[in-house]
């Protein structure tokens, strides 16, 4: 099984960042699941904080590699540095990982943001391949599992509805056209009419 030191080292490599604070632990209310959360200030830019799960890859997904190893995931996110509880939203997505939930690019994690920030106009998180850091988040494996990375992006209810109706590509195309501030949780919805 992949160890947490390796996850932290790989997250820092993807962020192109130096070690700072040690990961902190988040636990579900019933205590059944826990995950580490790594926080890196001023990454990828001043005033932005990057977050990463540590050991979300311990949770089983419904996917397997061709040789039968379980596919696992670690999450990363980058948001406005003032959002000091955003690691809780990232952890909430990790706690949803299970063999019955598709954990892949294009998944919407409902209310992950609004449960921590009720005033947010972007209540949900949307998973994509990591794209905001200069480094690459390389997948890695051992004899039992193959671990990949997904970035979580805050999205509005209207944007989540677009994903449900037309698929993830429709929202990605709308983001490309509008170029919204994806570090913010208080932005307007992008135009979704193409």
N, C-alpha and C positions, 0 to 999 in steps of 0.2 A: 504494500500500500504506500502511496505517496506520503511523505512526511511534511509537516507544516513548515519546517525550515526551507524545504525546497520550494514550496508554494510562495513563501515570502520572497525568496531570492528571485524567482521567476517573475513575480509581480513587479518588483523593483526594477528588474531588467526591462520589462515592457514599458514601465513608466519612465525609464532612463533616469532613475532617481537614486539617491543615497539612502541608506537606512536612517530612520528618524525614530519616531515613537514606536514602541512595541505594539503588536496587535492587541486589541481589547476583545473581550468575549461577549457575545450576545447569546441569549438563551430564550427558547420559546416559553410562554407563560406556564406551561405544565412541566417544564424542565426536561422534556423528552429529547430535545435537539439543541445543540449549540454549535456556534461557528465563530471563528475569529474574524475580526475586521481590522484591516490595515488602513491607516490614514496617512496621506502624504500631502503636506501643505505646499502651496505655490507650484502645483504640478497639474497640467502641463504649462501653466502660465501664472504669473503673479495674481493673487486673489482667487485662484481656483484650487479646489482640493480634490485629490484623487482618492478613491476608496477601492479596496479589493477584499473579497472574501478570502479567508484562510480555512481550508478544510471543508468547503462546500462540496468538494470532490469526494467526500466520504459518503454522500447521499446518492443512492442509486437512481439512474434515469432509465427510460424505456429502451435506450439505444445500445447496440453492441457493435464492435468492430467486426470485420469479416473473419478474423481469427477467434472471435468469441469473447474478447475482453469487454468489460463494461465501459461505456463512454460516460465520462463524468465532466462536470463543468465547475469553473470558478468565475465569479462575476467581478467586473470592474466598472467604475463610474467616475465621472468628473463633473463637479457642480460648483456653484458659487461658494466661496470660502466661508461665508456667513452662516451656512447651513450646517451647523455643528452636530445635528442629530441625523444627518443623511445616512450615516452608516447603519442606522436602524432600518431604513428603507431597503438598503442593499441586503441586509441580513434577512429581512422578511421575504425577499425573493428566493434566497437560498433555502429557507424553511419550506417553500412550496415544492422544492424538487422531490419527485417521487417517481416510481415506475409507471404511474398512470398519468403523468403530466408531461407533455411535450416540452422539453427544455432545448430550445434551438433558436436561431435568429428568427425574429418576427413574433416571438411570444410576448403577450401583454400581461403584465402582473398588475392586476387591478387593485387600486387603493393603497399600493405600497408607499406612495408619497403622502397622500392625504391622511393616512392614519397617524403620521408623525407631524405633518404640516397641514392642518385643516384648511388654512387660508390659500393653499396652493391652487393655481389654475391648471396645473399639470398633475392630476392626482395619481396617474398610473406610470409604470415604467415599461419600456419597450426594449427588447433585447436585439442587439445587432453585433456584427463582428467589430472588435475594437478598432477605432479609427482616429482618435484625437491625440494620441501620443506619438512621439517620433520613433519609439522602439516598436518592436514586433512582439506580440504575445504568442510565443511558440507553443503549440501543443506538446505534450510530453507523455511518456508511458512508463509503465513497469510491467511485470509479468501478469498483473491482474486487471489493470485499468488503463484507459487512454483519457487524458485530461485535456480539455480545450477551454477557451476563454470566450466570454460574452460580455459586451458592454451594455449597461443599462442607461437608457435615455428617458428623461421625464417627458410625458406626453399628455395632452388634453383629452377630455372625454370625447370630443369630436374626432380627434385623431385616432383614438382607440376604436371608435365606431367605423372609421374608414378601414382600418386593418381588418375588422370583423367582416365588413361588407365586400372589400375588394382585395384584401391581402396586404402583406407587409410591403411589397414592392410599391404599391400606390402611395403609402406614407413616405417611403424613402424618396420617391420621385418628388412628392410635395415638398419635402425638406430640401432637396437639391434646388428646386425652383425658388423657394422663399428664403433659404439660408437663415433660419431662426437662431436665436441664442439658446443652444441646447444645454448650457450650463445653468439656466434659470428655471425656477419652478413657478414663476409668476408672469409668464409670457402669454400672449394671445395665441390662439390656434392658427396654424398655417392655413392658407386657402386650400381647400381639398377638392375643388371642382376641376382641376387640371388646367 
